[in-house]
Amino acid sequence: MAYEDVLSSYEKFEFTYGPWTRPVYRKGSGPAVIVIHEMPGLHPLVVRFADRVAEAGMTVFCPSLFGKPGKPVSRGYALTTMLGAICIHREFNVWSSDKSSPIVDWLRALARQAHAECGGKGVGAVGMCFTGGFALAMMTEPAVVAPVLSQPSMPAVAGSERRAAGFDASPAEVACARRRFDEEGLSLLGLRYKSDVLVPDARWETYKRTFGDKFESIELSDEDAAPAMIPPHSVLTLHLKEDGPSKAAEQRTIQFFKERTGA
């Protein structure tokens, strides 16, 4: 079947802000949640998670930032997309700590539009893997009230202790998030597998130290993961089991969105 058939129940539109135009897939009703896909793209298991958010009474917005919408994950597809994102696309920051990706500006603008269209208390946002830290950087947009970081893997570590302990948001973005958490009673949800070398212990400790009790941490063990082509990593997609702690993490994420957006 055509890859986009898995998105057949979604409305597709093009969204432009600044120098970037990207397709966005929309579904549901109620307050908005932006589901930012992982590497290698908006694959069927990301769509499955978005479907469940919509079923819970929210409007999901699924931008396609790279890859082919609807195409299933494979090792070759993931490698090709990853190399392209690193080598070609200047809108993504891969190596630098304390710096967000330029495409986050586009995501903030999408959040503003989604909130204007859907109402509610604000917008939820979840990033995954390569995009895992984007929801934190998006907190400089007042419409964003429910940030979720699922296996935030950037900046890439590659032997650097500084990058292992860092994350892809600027000091100004972090300060804005901390201020909003305190003044608005908001918080940050983070998800990872404890064995995941792409999300080092040092990085997780930085989140805990930086945000204190405003950082709700969900850490899973290897036995909680569904079998997949890679070691435990993708909390809400490839490694999601339909029972146990893994399923509970998915349900907590959806409940977090409902609580914060007023769904």
QUICORCOR-V84790 format. One record per residue. N is the residue number from 0. OMEGA is omega in degrees with one decimal (none if undefined). NEAR is the number of other ideal C-beta (glycine too) atoms within 12 Angstrom. Layout:
n = (N	N)
omega = (OMEGA	OMEGA)
near = (NEAR	NEAR)
This chain:
n = (0	1	2	3	4	5	6	7	8	9	10	11	12	13	14	15	16	17	18	19	20	21	22	23	24	25	26	27	28	29	30	31	32	33	34	35	36	37	38	39	40	41	42	43	44	45	46	47	48	49	50	51	52	53	54	55	56	57	58	59	60	61	62	63	64	65	66	67	68	69	70	71	72	73	74	75	76	77	78	79	80	81	82	83	84	85	86	87	88	89	90	91	92	93	94	95	96	97	98	99	100	101	102	103	104	105	106	107	108	109	110	111	112	113	114	115	116	117	118	119	120	121	122	123	124	125	126	127	128	129	130	131	132	133	134	135	136	137	138	139	140	141	142	143	144	145	146	147	148	149	150	151	152	153	154	155	156	157	158	159	160	161	162	163	164	165	166	167	168	169	170	171	172	173	174	175	176	177	178	179	180	181	182	183	184	185	186	187	188	189	190	191	192	193	194	195	196	197	198	199	200	201	202	203	204	205	206	207	208	209	210	211	212	213	214	215	216	217	218	219	220	221	222	223	224	225	226	227	228	229	230	231	232	233	234	235	236	237	238	239	240	241	242	243	244	245	246	247	248	249	250	251	252	253	254	255	256	257	258	259	260	261	262)
omega = (175.6	-176.7	-174.5	177.5	179.2	178.0	-173.9	179.1	-178.8	169.5	179.6	172.9	177.4	179.2	-178.6	170.6	-177.0	-176.5	-170.8	169.9	179.8	172.7	177.1	179.6	-172.9	179.7	172.1	177.1	-175.8	-179.3	-171.7	169.9	177.3	179.4	-176.2	-170.6	177.4	171.0	10.1	-179.0	-179.5	-173.0	-172.4	-179.0	169.3	178.1	176.8	177.5	178.8	176.7	-176.9	174.1	178.4	178.9	-179.6	173.6	179.0	176.2	179.6	173.8	-177.1	175.9	173.3	-174.6	176.9	-177.6	-179.0	-177.0	177.1	-177.1	179.5	179.8	168.4	-180.0	-179.2	178.6	-179.7	-178.6	179.9	-179.4	180.0	179.1	177.7	-179.7	-179.9	-167.6	-170.0	-167.3	-179.0	-179.6	-179.5	174.0	-176.2	-167.8	-170.8	170.9	174.4	-179.7	178.7	178.2	179.2	-178.6	177.8	175.7	178.7	179.7	176.0	178.6	176.6	178.2	178.1	-178.8	-179.1	179.2	179.1	-177.6	-169.3	178.2	-176.1	-179.3	-177.7	-173.7	169.7	177.0	174.9	171.0	-175.8	172.2	-179.4	-179.6	-170.3	-178.8	-173.6	-175.9	176.0	179.6	179.2	-176.5	173.4	172.4	-175.8	-179.4	-176.2	-175.4	-175.2	-178.4	177.7	178.9	178.9	-176.3	-177.4	-167.6	179.5	4.1	177.4	-171.5	178.0	173.5	-177.8	177.6	-179.9	179.1	179.3	-178.7	-175.4	171.8	-168.8	172.1	-177.5	175.8	179.3	178.3	177.8	179.7	177.8	178.8	-179.8	179.1	-179.5	177.6	-178.3	-172.6	-174.9	-180.0	-178.6	179.6	-174.8	177.4	178.5	-177.0	173.8	166.7	-174.4	-179.2	-170.4	-178.8	177.8	176.4	-169.8	176.0	-177.5	178.5	-179.0	177.9	176.4	175.4	-178.4	-178.2	-176.2	-171.7	174.8	-176.9	173.4	178.5	177.4	-173.3	172.7	-179.4	-174.8	176.8	-177.9	-178.4	177.0	-171.7	169.9	177.7	178.2	-174.4	179.5	176.2	-176.2	-175.5	-169.4	-169.8	-171.2	-174.4	-171.6	-172.9	179.4	169.1	-178.4	173.8	175.6	-175.3	179.2	178.1	178.5	177.7	176.8	-177.9	177.0	177.9	179.8	178.1	176.5	177.2	-178.8	-178.6	-173.0	-176.4	-178.3	179.8	none)
near = (11	11	22	23	15	27	34	18	21	30	20	22	21	17	30	16	24	17	14	28	19	33	29	39	35	32	32	31	21	27	38	44	53	52	52	52	49	45	42	41	42	43	38	29	33	45	36	29	40	47	28	31	42	32	21	29	24	43	36	46	44	50	47	38	42	37	33	26	32	33	30	27	35	21	15	14	23	29	18	22	32	29	17	23	33	24	13	14	23	15	27	36	31	30	21	22	28	26	25	41	39	24	37	41	23	34	47	37	31	45	43	26	26	40	32	18	24	33	19	30	26	36	47	49	50	53	50	47	46	40	48	46	52	49	47	51	43	46	45	31	34	22	37	47	40	46	54	51	48	49	45	46	40	45	35	33	26	17	11	17	16	20	27	25	23	34	48	40	41	25	18	16	32	33	20	27	38	28	18	30	29	16	13	21	15	33	29	44	40	42	48	43	39	25	22	33	22	34	42	32	22	21	40	32	21	33	40	22	18	27	32	16	16	28	32	28	30	33	27	35	20	21	16	29	31	28	15	23	20	28	19	34	37	43	49	48	41	35	40	36	26	15	13	18	27	35	24	21	39	39	24	27	42	34	25	35	44	26	26	37	39	22	32)
